[in-house]
Each structure stands twice: as structure tokens, then as C-alpha cells.
Amino acid sequence: MSYPPPGEPPDPQQPPYSGYGPGGGHGPGGGQPAGTNVMAILSLVFAFIFAPVGIVLGHLARRQIRQTGEQGSGLATAGLVLSYIFTGLYLIGCCAWLALVVWAGADSGTY
């Protein structure tokens, strides 16, 4: 592409450069950029409140993001990872508590 010398008007046959692709914008459909997926945000929030719900919301968010092209893939992944970690820690804690109850019950019967 050659530029006209300074002082000459631009070529009227060439459309001006807009910085966008052929669709005229970013994201799917060429319109406004897609926003952040709400389920991805909720997945991260519920990872700290009730982790099993965070797992479900994280998987739903990732599916929606693949289909719609929305932003928030990182949030959904972070929500899933944290939800799985917290759920695993919860299960380990429950098993440890149960083992402690069984152990304490077995020792209390003998003097």
C-alpha cells in the first residue's frame, strides 16, 4: 500500500481504515464486544460460599462461553479449580471428623 504525498487528498476509492475487521467490531457478530459471563462470576463467588454449586456453575459457564464467545473463561476456570479444592478439603475434613468420632467411641468403652 502506498500513501499519497503530503498535501494530496487520499484516494477516494479506498475506504478509510477503521481498525476493525470486516464485521465492524470485536467479538461475535461484529457488534459490541461480548460481556463477561455471569455464571463465570457466580462460579468464583460460590467457590467460597458453597463449593459444589461453584462446580456446577463453572461447568455451565465454560459451555456457554464456548457457544457465545463471551469473556470470563479465566473466571470460570478459577471458580472450578477453587470449588474442587474446597470440596476436596471439605470431604477430607468430614472423613477425619468421622474417623475421630469412631476412634473416640471405640476407646470410651474400655476402662
N, C-alpha and C positions, 0 to 999 in steps of 0.2 A: 504494500500500500504506500502510495506516495502522497505527501502533503503538498498543498499549493504553496507557492512562495508567499512570504509575508506581504500583506496588503491586498491579496487577491481573495475574492469570496470563495467559500467552499463549493465543491461540486454539488449542484442541486440534485443529481441522480443518485447520490449516495445518502442513505438515511443517517441521521445523527446517531452516535454511539450512546446507548442508554446505560450500559453496564450490566444489563440483564440478558438472560438467554432469550430464545425465540418465544417463550411463553410470556415474557414481560415481567417476570417476578421470580421470587425464590419459592422453593417448596413445590409440592404437587399442585398441578392445575395452573401454575403460573400466577396465582393471585398473591395475597399476603402470605408471609411465612406462617407455617403451621405452629400453633402454640404448644406449650408443654402439656403432656398428657396428665390429666387429673388423677387417674388411677396410679400413675407412677409416683406422684407426690404422696398420695394416700398410702401407698405401699411402704414408703420410707417412714411416714408418721406411725403407721400401725406396727412397724417393726419394734418400736419402743413401747407401744401400748398393749397390743395383743398380737404376738408374732405370727400365729397361724393365719390370721386374716391378712397380714402383710405378705405372706407367701402366696395366697390366692390372688390378691390384688396385683402383686408383682408379675405373676404369670399372665394375668389378663391384660395388664398394661403392655407387656412386651408383645403380645399378639396384636393388640390394637396399634401399637407403634409401627409394627411391620406392615400392617394393612393400610394405615392412613398416612404414614410418613411424618407423624408428629414428632416433636422433640421430647426428651425425657428418658431416653434409653439408659443413660447412666444412673438416673434416679431409680428407675425400675430395677436395675441390676444391684444397686446399693441396697435397696429395700429387700430384695430377695436374699442377698448374702447375709445381711444383718438378721433378717427374720429366721433364716435357717440356723444361724449361730445361736440366737436367743432361744429358739425352740429346742435345739440340742442341749443347751445348758439347763433349760427347764426340765427336760427329760432326765438328764443326769442327776439333777437335784432331787427330783421325785424318786428316782431309784435309790439314791443314797439315803433319803429320809425313810423309805420303806425298809431298806436293809437295816438301818439303825433301830427302827421300831421292832423288827423281827429279832434282832440281836438283843435288844433290851428285854423283850418279852421272854426270850429263851433263858436269859441269866436270872430273871427275877423269881423263877420257880424253884431254884435250888438254894439251900442255906448251908 
